[in-house]
Amino acid sequence: MIDLGANCGNSYEHFKNSIDEAFLIEPQHSVYTTWLIPRASSHVHVYQAVVSDHDEDSVPFFIDVPFGSELCSFDRGYPHGASSLYKDKATVDTRSPTQQSVEMIDIARFITDIVKPRPVDHVIVKIDIEGSETAVLKRMIDTQTINLVDSFYVEWHPGTEEFRREFEKQTDINYQEWML
């Protein structure tokens, strides 16, 4: 499983009994350190980064002010807040989001060089990356790394409707809208 926008690890919790290995990517420092690092093991790999169509050492990443690790309580439901590479998508209450710097990872390089799926592997990709879905999926199509994925779960965000329709036409893999 490759979880792009892992947040508190709720997708991993959903799939953990049916997968052998997980790659969890989350850029928010407080959420990453509090919720993902404790899950790290020889078969659960965690990364503090964003994914996109290229590598970059340090990019600005925006986080909704009230959104923090204390909201990641599974017994209280899914946390509400926002974070994104795009400042205007990183707020739920119109307050100005805070900014941090984070590494950007090329999704195609990550899949081929880090995940290294074998033909016998069943690869699941969950994507919830607040508006960057288009860049990531286009990169996967262009590099044909999309052919290494068996199942996609995508949370589409506003502004991706046209690409979403095209993606659905082009793709014959198992695809579902991700709703938690």
MIDOSE-1310 file (N, C-alpha, C; in nm, 2 decimals, decimal comma, always signed):
residues 180
midl	+0,08/-0,12/+0,00/+0,00/+0,00/+0,00/+0,09/+0,12/+0,00; +0,05/+0,22/-0,08/+0,12/+0,35/-0,09/+0,01/+0,45/-0,05; +0,03/+0,52/+0,06/-0,07/+0,62/+0,11/-0,01/+0,76/+0,09; -0,06/+0,83/-0,01/-0,02/+0,96/-0,04/-0,12/+1,06/+0,03
ganc	-0,07/+1,13/+0,13/-0,15/+1,21/+0,22/-0,20/+1,12/+0,33; -0,11/+1,06/+0,41/-0,14/+0,96/+0,51/-0,21/+1,01/+0,63; -0,19/+1,15/+0,65/-0,26/+1,21/+0,77/-0,22/+1,13/+0,89; -0,32/+1,09/+0,97/-0,30/+1,02/+1,10/-0,28/+0,87/+1,08
gnsy	-0,29/+0,82/+0,96/-0,27/+0,68/+0,94/-0,40/+0,60/+0,94; -0,51/+0,68/+0,92/-0,64/+0,61/+0,92/-0,66/+0,51/+0,80; -0,60/+0,55/+0,69/-0,61/+0,46/+0,57/-0,53/+0,33/+0,60; -0,42/+0,35/+0,66/-0,33/+0,23/+0,69/-0,41/+0,14/+0,79
ehfk	-0,48/+0,20/+0,89/-0,56/+0,12/+0,98/-0,67/+0,04/+0,91; -0,72/+0,10/+0,81/-0,83/+0,04/+0,73/-0,77/-0,08/+0,65; -0,65/-0,07/+0,60/-0,60/-0,18/+0,51/-0,50/-0,27/+0,58; -0,45/-0,24/+0,70/-0,34/-0,31/+0,76/-0,35/-0,46/+0,77
nsid	-0,47/-0,51/+0,79/-0,48/-0,66/+0,80/-0,48/-0,73/+0,66; -0,48/-0,65/+0,55/-0,48/-0,72/+0,42/-0,36/-0,68/+0,33; -0,26/-0,62/+0,40/-0,14/-0,58/+0,32/-0,02/-0,63/+0,39; +0,09/-0,65/+0,31/+0,22/-0,69/+0,37/+0,31/-0,58/+0,40
eafl	+0,30/-0,47/+0,32/+0,39/-0,36/+0,34/+0,32/-0,23/+0,31; +0,36/-0,12/+0,38/+0,30/+0,01/+0,36/+0,40/+0,12/+0,35; +0,37/+0,22/+0,27/+0,45/+0,34/+0,25/+0,36/+0,45/+0,28; +0,38/+0,52/+0,39/+0,29/+0,63/+0,44/+0,37/+0,76/+0,42
iepq	+0,31/+0,85/+0,34/+0,37/+0,98/+0,32/+0,28/+1,09/+0,37; +0,33/+1,18/+0,46/+0,25/+1,29/+0,52/+0,35/+1,40/+0,54; +0,31/+1,52/+0,49/+0,40/+1,64/+0,51/+0,39/+1,71/+0,65; +0,28/+1,70/+0,71/+0,26/+1,78/+0,84/+0,35/+1,72/+0,95
hsvy	+0,44/+1,81/+1,00/+0,53/+1,76/+1,10/+0,47/+1,70/+1,22; +0,37/+1,78/+1,28/+0,32/+1,73/+1,41/+0,24/+1,60/+1,39; +0,17/+1,59/+1,28/+0,09/+1,46/+1,25/+0,19/+1,35/+1,22; +0,29/+1,38/+1,14/+0,39/+1,27/+1,11/+0,46/+1,22/+1,23
ttwl	+0,51/+1,31/+1,32/+0,58/+1,26/+1,44/+0,49/+1,20/+1,54; +0,37/+1,25/+1,56/+0,29/+1,19/+1,66/+0,22/+1,06/+1,62; +0,17/+1,06/+1,49/+0,09/+0,94/+1,45/+0,16/+0,85/+1,36; +0,25/+0,89/+1,27/+0,31/+0,80/+1,18/+0,44/+0,73/+1,23
ipra	+0,53/+0,81/+1,29/+0,66/+0,75/+1,34/+0,63/+0,63/+1,43; +0,53/+0,64/+1,52/+0,51/+0,52/+1,60/+0,47/+0,40/+1,53; +0,42/+0,41/+1,41/+0,37/+0,30/+1,32/+0,49/+0,24/+1,24; +0,60/+0,31/+1,23/+0,71/+0,27/+1,15/+0,77/+0,13/+1,20
sshv	+0,80/+0,05/+1,10/+0,86/-0,08/+1,13/+0,93/-0,13/+1,01; +0,97/-0,26/+1,01/+1,03/-0,31/+0,89/+0,94/-0,32/+0,77; +0,81/-0,32/+0,79/+0,71/-0,33/+0,68/+0,62/-0,21/+0,67; +0,64/-0,11/+0,76/+0,57/+0,01/+0,75/+0,67/+0,13/+0,74
hvyq	+0,68/+0,19/+0,63/+0,78/+0,29/+0,60/+0,71/+0,43/+0,60; +0,76/+0,52/+0,68/+0,70/+0,65/+0,69/+0,79/+0,76/+0,63; +0,73/+0,86/+0,57/+0,81/+0,97/+0,51/+0,74/+1,10/+0,53; +0,81/+1,20/+0,57/+0,76/+1,34/+0,59/+0,79/+1,41/+0,46
avvs	+0,70/+1,42/+0,37/+0,72/+1,48/+0,24/+0,58/+1,50/+0,17; +0,58/+1,57/+0,06/+0,47/+1,58/-0,03/+0,51/+1,51/-0,16; +0,41/+1,46/-0,23/+0,44/+1,39/-0,36/+0,39/+1,48/-0,47; +0,46/+1,47/-0,58/+0,42/+1,55/-0,70/+0,48/+1,49/-0,82
dhde	+0,51/+1,57/-0,92/+0,56/+1,52/-1,05/+0,71/+1,54/-1,07; +0,78/+1,59/-0,96/+0,92/+1,61/-0,96/+0,98/+1,61/-0,82; +1,11/+1,59/-0,81/+1,17/+1,61/-0,68/+1,21/+1,75/-0,65; +1,21/+1,79/-0,53/+1,26/+1,92/-0,49/+1,29/+1,92/-0,34
dsvp	+1,40/+1,98/-0,30/+1,45/+1,97/-0,16/+1,36/+2,04/-0,06; +1,31/+2,15/-0,09/+1,23/+2,23/+0,00/+1,13/+2,31/-0,07; +1,00/+2,28/-0,04/+0,89/+2,36/-0,09/+0,80/+2,41/+0,02; +0,73/+2,52/+0,00/+0,64/+2,57/+0,10/+0,52/+2,48/+0,11
ffid	+0,47/+2,45/+0,23/+0,36/+2,37/+0,25/+0,27/+2,44/+0,36; +0,14/+2,45/+0,34/+0,06/+2,53/+0,42/-0,04/+2,44/+0,51; -0,05/+2,48/+0,63/-0,13/+2,41/+0,73/-0,23/+2,50/+0,79; -0,36/+2,45/+0,80/-0,46/+2,52/+0,87/-0,42/+2,54/+1,02
vpfg	-0,44/+2,66/+1,07/-0,39/+2,69/+1,21/-0,45/+2,59/+1,31; -0,58/+2,56/+1,31/-0,63/+2,48/+1,41/-0,61/+2,33/+1,39; -0,55/+2,29/+1,28/-0,53/+2,15/+1,25/-0,40/+2,10/+1,31; -0,41/+2,02/+1,40/-0,29/+1,96/+1,47/-0,31/+1,82/+1,51
selc	-0,20/+1,76/+1,56/-0,21/+1,62/+1,59/-0,31/+1,58/+1,70; -0,35/+1,68/+1,78/-0,45/+1,65/+1,88/-0,59/+1,61/+1,82; -0,61/+1,65/+1,70/-0,73/+1,62/+1,63/-0,74/+1,48/+1,57; -0,63/+1,40/+1,58/-0,63/+1,27/+1,52/-0,67/+1,17/+1,62
sfdr	-0,79/+1,17/+1,67/-0,84/+1,08/+1,76/-0,95/+1,00/+1,69; -0,92/+0,87/+1,67/-1,01/+0,78/+1,60/-1,15/+0,77/+1,67; -1,15/+0,78/+1,80/-1,27/+0,76/+1,87/-1,36/+0,89/+1,86; -1,30/+1,00/+1,81/-1,38/+1,13/+1,80/-1,41/+1,15/+1,65
gyph	-1,38/+1,06/+1,57/-1,41/+1,07/+1,42/-1,29/+1,13/+1,35; -1,31/+1,15/+1,22/-1,20/+1,20/+1,13/-1,17/+1,34/+1,16; -1,04/+1,38/+1,17/-1,01/+1,52/+1,20/-1,05/+1,61/+1,08; -1,09/+1,73/+1,12/-1,13/+1,83/+1,02/-1,03/+1,94/+1,03
gass	-0,97/+1,98/+0,91/-0,87/+2,08/+0,90/-0,82/+2,07/+0,76; -0,72/+2,14/+0,72/-0,67/+2,13/+0,59/-0,52/+2,16/+0,58; -0,46/+2,11/+0,48/-0,32/+2,13/+0,45/-0,30/+2,11/+0,30; -0,21/+2,18/+0,24/-0,19/+2,17/+0,10/-0,06/+2,24/+0,05
lykd	-0,02/+2,21/-0,07/+0,09/+2,29/-0,13/+0,03/+2,42/-0,17; -0,10/+2,44/-0,18/-0,17/+2,56/-0,22/-0,23/+2,63/-0,10; -0,18/+2,75/-0,08/-0,23/+2,83/+0,04/-0,38/+2,84/+0,04; -0,45/+2,86/-0,07/-0,59/+2,88/-0,07/-0,67/+2,75/-0,04
katv	-0,60/+2,64/-0,05/-0,67/+2,51/-0,02/-0,64/+2,46/+0,12; -0,56/+2,54/+0,20/-0,51/+2,50/+0,33/-0,58/+2,56/+0,44; -0,71/+2,59/+0,43/-0,79/+2,65/+0,54/-0,93/+2,60/+0,53; -0,99/+2,58/+0,64/-1,13/+2,55/+0,65/-1,21/+2,66/+0,71
dtrs	-1,15/+2,76/+0,77/-1,22/+2,86/+0,84/-1,17/+3,00/+0,79; -1,11/+3,01/+0,68/-1,07/+3,14/+0,61/-0,95/+3,21/+0,68; -0,90/+3,15/+0,79/-0,79/+3,21/+0,86/-0,66/+3,18/+0,78; -0,56/+3,26/+0,79/-0,44/+3,24/+0,72/-0,37/+3,12/+0,77
ptqq	-0,33/+3,02/+0,68/-0,26/+2,90/+0,73/-0,12/+2,93/+0,76; -0,06/+2,85/+0,84/+0,08/+2,86/+0,87/+0,16/+2,79/+0,76; +0,29/+2,82/+0,75/+0,37/+2,76/+0,64/+0,49/+2,68/+0,70; +0,52/+2,57/+0,64/+0,64/+2,50/+0,68/+0,71/+2,46/+0,55
svem	+0,84/+2,42/+0,55/+0,91/+2,37/+0,44/+0,91/+2,22/+0,44; +0,90/+2,16/+0,33/+0,90/+2,01/+0,32/+0,96/+1,96/+0,19; +1,01/+1,84/+0,19/+1,07/+1,78/+0,07/+0,95/+1,74/-0,02; +0,98/+1,75/-0,15/+0,88/+1,71/-0,25/+0,94/+1,58/-0,32
idia	+0,86/+1,48/-0,33/+0,91/+1,35/-0,39/+0,84/+1,33/-0,53; +0,91/+1,29/-0,63/+0,86/+1,25/-0,76/+0,79/+1,12/-0,74; +0,66/+1,11/-0,76/+0,59/+0,99/-0,74/+0,64/+0,87/-0,83; +0,68/+0,90/-0,95/+0,73/+0,79/-1,04/+0,86/+0,74/-0,99
rfit	+0,95/+0,82/-0,94/+1,08/+0,78/-0,89/+1,05/+0,70/-0,76; +0,96/+0,75/-0,68/+0,93/+0,69/-0,55/+0,88/+0,54/-0,57; +0,79/+0,53/-0,67/+0,74/+0,39/-0,69/+0,85/+0,30/-0,75; +0,92/+0,35/-0,84/+1,02/+0,26/-0,91/+1,15/+0,23/-0,82
divk	+1,19/+0,34/-0,75/+1,32/+0,33/-0,67/+1,30/+0,29/-0,53; +1,19/+0,32/-0,47/+1,17/+0,30/-0,32/+1,08/+0,18/-0,30; +0,96/+0,19/-0,36/+0,86/+0,08/-0,34/+0,90/-0,05/-0,42; +0,95/-0,03/-0,54/+1,00/-0,14/-0,62/+0,90/-0,26/-0,63
prpv	+0,78/-0,24/-0,68/+0,68/-0,35/-0,68/+0,72/-0,45/-0,78; +0,70/-0,58/-0,74/+0,72/-0,69/-0,82/+0,59/-0,73/-0,90; +0,60/-0,80/-1,01/+0,48/-0,84/-1,08/+0,38/-0,92/-0,99; +0,42/-0,99/-0,89/+0,33/-1,07/-0,81/+0,26/-0,98/-0,70
dhvi	+0,31/-0,86/-0,68/+0,25/-0,77/-0,57/+0,12/-0,71/-0,62; +0,03/-0,70/-0,52/-0,09/-0,63/-0,55/-0,07/-0,49/-0,49; -0,06/-0,39/-0,57/-0,03/-0,25/-0,52/-0,15/-0,17/-0,51; -0,17/-0,11/-0,39/-0,29/-0,02/-0,36/-0,23/+0,12/-0,35
vkid	-0,29/+0,22/-0,41/-0,25/+0,36/-0,39/-0,37/+0,43/-0,34; -0,36/+0,50/-0,23/-0,46/+0,59/-0,18/-0,41/+0,73/-0,20; -0,49/+0,82/-0,26/-0,44/+0,96/-0,29/-0,54/+1,06/-0,23; -0,49/+1,13/-0,13/-0,57/+1,24/-0,08/-0,47/+1,36/-0,05
iegs	-0,44/+1,43/-0,15/-0,33/+1,53/-0,15/-0,38/+1,67/-0,18; -0,50/+1,70/-0,15/-0,55/+1,84/-0,15/-0,52/+1,92/-0,27; -0,56/+1,87/-0,39/-0,54/+1,95/-0,51/-0,42/+1,91/-0,60; -0,33/+1,82/-0,55/-0,22/+1,78/-0,63/-0,24/+1,65/-0,70
etav	-0,36/+1,60/-0,69/-0,39/+1,47/-0,75/-0,36/+1,47/-0,90; -0,40/+1,57/-0,97/-0,38/+1,58/-1,11/-0,23/+1,57/-1,15; -0,14/+1,64/-1,09/+0,00/+1,64/-1,12/+0,06/+1,50/-1,10; +0,02/+1,44/-0,99/+0,07/+1,30/-0,95/+0,02/+1,20/-1,05
lkrm	-0,11/+1,20/-1,08/-0,17/+1,10/-1,17/-0,12/+1,12/-1,32; -0,10/+1,24/-1,36/-0,05/+1,27/-1,49/+0,10/+1,21/-1,50; +0,17/+1,24/-1,40/+0,31/+1,19/-1,39/+0,31/+1,03/-1,40; +0,22/+0,97/-1,33/+0,22/+0,82/-1,33/+0,17/+0,77/-1,47
idtq	+0,08/+0,84/-1,54/+0,04/+0,80/-1,67/+0,16/+0,82/-1,77; +0,22/+0,94/-1,76/+0,33/+0,97/-1,85/+0,45/+0,87/-1,84; +0,48/+0,83/-1,72/+0,59/+0,74/-1,69/+0,55/+0,59/-1,70; +0,43/+0,57/-1,71/+0,37/+0,43/-1,71/+0,38/+0,36/-1,58
tinl	+0,41/+0,43/-1,47/+0,41/+0,37/-1,34/+0,27/+0,34/-1,29; +0,17/+0,40/-1,36/+0,03/+0,37/-1,33/+0,00/+0,22/-1,36; +0,08/+0,16/-1,45/+0,06/+0,02/-1,48/+0,11/-0,07/-1,37; +0,18/-0,02/-1,27/+0,23/-0,09/-1,16/+0,13/-0,10/-1,04
vdsf	+0,02/-0,03/-1,06/-0,08/-0,01/-0,95/-0,20/-0,10/-0,99; -0,25/-0,17/-0,89/-0,37/-0,26/-0,91/-0,50/-0,19/-0,87; -0,49/-0,11/-0,76/-0,61/-0,05/-0,71/-0,58/+0,09/-0,67; -0,67/+0,18/-0,70/-0,66/+0,32/-0,67/-0,78/+0,36/-0,58
yvew	-0,75/+0,44/-0,48/-0,85/+0,51/-0,40/-0,82/+0,66/-0,41; -0,90/+0,74/-0,47/-0,87/+0,88/-0,49/-0,98/+0,97/-0,42; -0,93/+1,07/-0,34/-1,02/+1,17/-0,30/-1,00/+1,29/-0,39; -1,10/+1,31/-0,48/-1,09/+1,42/-0,57/-1,12/+1,55/-0,50
hpgt	-1,05/+1,66/-0,54/-1,08/+1,79/-0,48/-1,12/+1,89/-0,59; -1,19/+1,99/-0,55/-1,24/+2,09/-0,64/-1,13/+2,14/-0,74; -1,16/+2,15/-0,86/-1,07/+2,19/-0,97/-1,01/+2,08/-1,04; -1,04/+1,95/-1,01/-0,99/+1,84/-1,07/-1,09/+1,76/-1,16
eefr	-1,21/+1,82/-1,17/-1,32/+1,75/-1,24/-1,29/+1,71/-1,38; -1,23/+1,80/-1,46/-1,20/+1,77/-1,60/-1,10/+1,65/-1,61; -0,99/+1,66/-1,53/-0,89/+1,56/-1,53/-0,95/+1,43/-1,48; -1,04/+1,43/-1,38/-1,10/+1,32/-1,33/-1,18/+1,24/-1,43
refe	-1,26/+1,31/-1,51/-1,33/+1,24/-1,62/-1,24/+1,18/-1,72; -1,13/+1,24/-1,76/-1,03/+1,19/-1,85/-0,96/+1,07/-1,79; -0,93/+1,08/-1,66/-0,86/+0,97/-1,59/-0,95/+0,84/-1,59; -1,08/+0,86/-1,56/-1,17/+0,75/-1,55/-1,19/+0,69/-1,69
kqtd	-1,19/+0,77/-1,80/-1,20/+0,71/-1,94/-1,07/+0,63/-1,97; -0,95/+0,68/-1,94/-0,83/+0,62/-1,97/-0,79/+0,49/-1,89; -0,84/+0,48/-1,77/-0,79/+0,39/-1,68/-0,88/+0,27/-1,67; -0,82/+0,15/-1,68/-0,90/+0,03/-1,67/-0,86/-0,05/-1,54
inyq	-0,79/+0,02/-1,45/-0,76/-0,04/-1,32/-0,87/-0,03/-1,22; -0,86/-0,10/-1,11/-0,97/-0,09/-1,01/-0,95/+0,05/-0,95; -1,05/+0,13/-0,96/-1,05/+0,27/-0,91/-1,18/+0,29/-0,83; -1,16/+0,36/-0,72/-1,28/+0,40/-0,64/-1,25/+0,53/-0,58
ewml	-1,36/+0,61/-0,56/-1,35/+0,73/-0,49/-1,33/+0,70/-0,35; -1,23/+0,77/-0,29/-1,20/+0,75/-0,15/-1,29/+0,83/-0,06; -1,37/+0,77/+0,02/-1,45/+0,84/+0,12/-1,43/+0,77/+0,25; -1,38/+0,84/+0,34/-1,36/+0,78/+0,48/-1,47/+0,80/+0,57
